[in-house]
């Protein structure tokens, strides 16, 4: 991407300014019935995986015999090749175990 090209054009010893989002940009809604739409490409799936684990897997998201989250989580993922579908097994499990609460769609752009 843009950052990769920028880094490739740098020389050893060049200064690099690194900043990131701060504050509440990446928080889940507090409403347990909210619908959540997530978009990810490649390794950008990492924060989405963390959310999904909280919503559908981890003890922190449990509520008695069920889950605290009652809404719909919909993940769209784009990758160049199907072998790049990171954590696909987890997504398929959530889709099977929570069919009314989890949707998973992906696009593969350069499959051979």
Beta strands, then each sheet from edge to edge (+ up, - down):
strand 1: 36-41
strand 2: 62-63
strand 3: 66-67
strand 4: 73-79
strand 5: 102-108
sheet 1: 1+ 4+ 5+
sheet 2: 2+ 3-
end
